[in-house]
Each structure stands twice: as C-alpha cells, then as structure tokens.
Amino acid sequence: MPYILLVCALAFAFLIAMFAVQNSTVVTVNLLMWNIEASLVLVILGTAIVGFLSALTLQLFVQLKLRYQLHKAQRRINQLEADLTKHQEILPEEPALEQEGTIQS
C-alpha cells in the first residue's frame, strides 16, 4: 500500500510540473487596489492553497463543535449512570413475579 501511495504522489507531482511548465505566462491580477503581475501557475496554485486553507478552517470549527457535543453527551451519560446506581442502592430489588408455565383445566 505505501508503494501505491508513493506512485500516486509521484504521478501527481509530475502533472503539477507539466502544468507549471505549460502555464508560465505572466498575468496581471487586480485585487481591490493592488495590481500584481505573477506567473499564471503561481496565481492558480495560490488560490487553490487559499481555498484549501479556508475549507480546512471551516472543517476545524465543525470538528470542535462535534467534539464538544460528544463530551457533553458523555458527561450526561455518566451522570445518568451514577443516578441509576444510586437509585438501585436505595430501592431493594423486588422479587420477580413467578409466572405459571402450566395451564389449568
């Protein structure tokens, strides 16, 4: 499995290198009041990285929220289990009702 991952990573790196070589033209990027001249591949890769980091940040917030909810639910479960054992200690166990297995005629 590690070899498959290595081959895929090398193939992906090769595709990125080919993309960079073929798109080496200089473009002008206008952002608000800034005008930046940069290579097209740098602009595309830069925007992809910014998008990735934005998605990663949003996912981090979702993960933190889910972990908090899980922690809160686990605390509630522990509290309910403690209450249950306390009530079981207070109340003596009632004998089970015996049911007759035979039918009287």
Secondary structure, 3 states (H helix, E strand, C coil): CHHHHHHHHHHHHHHHHHHHHHCCCEEEEEECCEEEEEEHHHHHHHHHHHHHHHHHHHHHHHHHHHHHHHHHHHHHHHHHHHHHHHHHHHCCCCCCCCCCCCCCC
